[in-house]
Amino acid sequence: MVRQGTRAYRSIATGLVLPVALAGCFMNAPVEPAAANNTPPPTGANSAPEISGNAPRVIKVGVAYSFTPQATDADGDPLTFSINNKPMWVTFDISNGNITGVPLLGHEGTYNDIEISVSDGLMSIMLPQFSISVEPNTTPNMPPEIDGTPATRVTVGDSYMFAPTGSDPDGDQLSYSIQNIPGWATFSPSTGKLSGTPQSGQEGTFSNIAISVSDSISTASTPPFSITVIAANPTETIVDNQDANTTQTGTWSTSGAANPYLGNSVYCDSGCTFTWQPNLPVSGTYEVYAYWTYKENRSSSVPYRTHHDGGTATVVVDQHDTTLGSQWNLLGIYNLTAGTNGTVTVSSENGQTSADAVRYVLINDGLSDTVPPTDPSGLSATTISGSQIDLAWAASTDDVYVSGYNVYQDGNYTTPVATVTAASYSVAGLTPSTLYTFEVTAFDPAGNESALSNTATAVTTATANSAPQISGTPSATVNVGQDYVFTPTANDPDGNNLLFSIQNMPRWAQFDSTTGTLSGTPQVGDAGTYTSISISVSDGNLSDTLPDFTITANQISMGSAILSWVPPTQNTDGSVLTDLAGFNIYYGTSPGSYPNQITINNPGITGYVVDNLTANTWYFVSTSFNSTGMESEFSNVTTKTIN
């Protein structure tokens, strides 16, 4: 309902008296001091501080208690607080006078003569003495809950960690205990975390382990579980993110992603590196694997750099692919020297990155391999367009492992046009209406190269494929709680079907790969600037990309206003009001215009908190109404400014 200015009187026989003196008092407004002295002090004299507040007098067992007095000093002096006769179950903060605590069973009773004072270093003022009565809690206690799935095996020398999740419906303080803890492990009673690193000689199964959580009244426990310690495999070396032989730069945070390798994985949004350093038992040829966890905000372009005897190899993986998370993914096969060589480093340079574990598997304990792979066979060449030909062949085999394939074009065997690991490749950038010839070889980790495959030829079409085009200017800002939508404009001169992709998508957003639409609503906690966002379009062969852009999610100020009023007791004709039914509150950001309405169907209510107010000056009026729906005129106007 929108109300403008002064309302016209309703045609009713008997009207209602206006609510008397609507008053506005607001969140964080100063409380009237307990003792005030309005006589100004002599010039240069110290003014005593002031303290006020009404501490809660009654609390029940198991319920959190908190009280903070309000204190000011006319001279702006720093203030300190003190307390006398503090109950044993509370803690006291001398910086602000706050007392907090949770009384437990056995704390029932009345704690008298509690005194809280404030001092400016010269003068002190004390609140009136007060008492706190702790009463038995007649509300039935709700037992705590505990959840979590512990890992059931660990290798000698590897770290083990399990931290269950405990909660309590009543909000009670929780503590943890454990039964049958393994001798190689430690336990935290405050968090329930079980951790440790078993050593040689501690192999075996540790059974009937149970972790319990208690709220001091009731207890809940995990189902009994076992942990099997297995002997270390000399042909396999695993380095977890929690191991000591790791280094990192930037800020890595613990991830809540499911199914980490051991304990928890970590993640970083940008500007970080994480390095694993193995202690390899022998020199030889190793398969190197990486393990990471999937989350919807993970980058699809994460570089892993493996330092091997021949240099450094960079492999870019897609951590946004749900099928690759929580499993070992091969980075490559490399010759590594025994000891601490063979470090692997992951970087978050392209967006949110997970770091979990790296695994080294020995497949050849020497570097004397002289046998090349078998020759690739069945090479075929298929024309795709005026600029692209696709190649495919049957995979080779090797006594150790096939590391990859070299693709040669038009008899140039000095420099391959590509080196790939898969048994296929798309050759792009070709000239229309041109005959091309291709051959392929395979090579192993020792660098042994096979003979050439069969020869395959193909002719590109007369017209080259034209690249798609993308345009659009995305909005650079959005407020927390508001919707953000951007859809780029894209077209393809050849009329090909288009597919969109995105890099560095904000964690609060979603992306439609068929339309390129980026949308979402940032929530509290999502405020911040999201950089290097890019949207691309592809026709399957060629692509085009918008310039990188930034979105800033702004945290808008929100506030509250406390309104209070005196209910009417008479009708406008002077008769006694006997059927008051409730009140309406109208408010808006312009004087005389009140588009927002709150109806209170309870005549006994004399105050209301209006919250979620954005930064502005707000104007409030109220009316009362009776059981037949007749409504009074507006009350006086009161205002509240939210900064």
Secondary structure, DSSP 4 states (H G I P E B T S, - for coil): ---BSSPPPP--SS-BPPPEEEEEEETTPPPPPSS---SPPPTTPPPPPEEE-----EEETTS-EEE--EEE-TT----EEEEES--TTEEE-TTT--EEE---TT--EEEEEEEEEEE-SS-EEEPPPEEEEEE---SPPPPPEEE-----EEETTS-EEE--EEE-TT----EEEEES--TTEEE-TTT--EEE---TT--EEEEEEEEEEE-SS-EEEPPPEEEEEEPPPTTEEEEETTSSSEEEES--EE---S--SSS--EEESSS-EEEE---BSS-EEEEEEEE----TT--S-EEEEEEETTEEEEEEE-TT-TTTTTSEEEEEEEEE-TBT---EEEE-TTS-EEE-EEEEEEEESSS---PPPPPPEEEEEEE-SSS-EEEEEEPP--SS---EEEEEETTB-SS-SEEESSSEEEE-SPPTT-EEEEEEEEE-TT--B------EEEE--SSPPPPPEEE----SEEETTS-EEE--EEE-TT----EEEEES--TTEEE-TTT--EEE---TT--EEEEEEEEEEE-SS-EEEPPPEEEEEE---EEEEEEEEE---BBTTS-B---EEEEEEEEESBTTB--EEEEE--TT--EEEEEEEESEEEEEEEEEEETT--B------EEEEE-
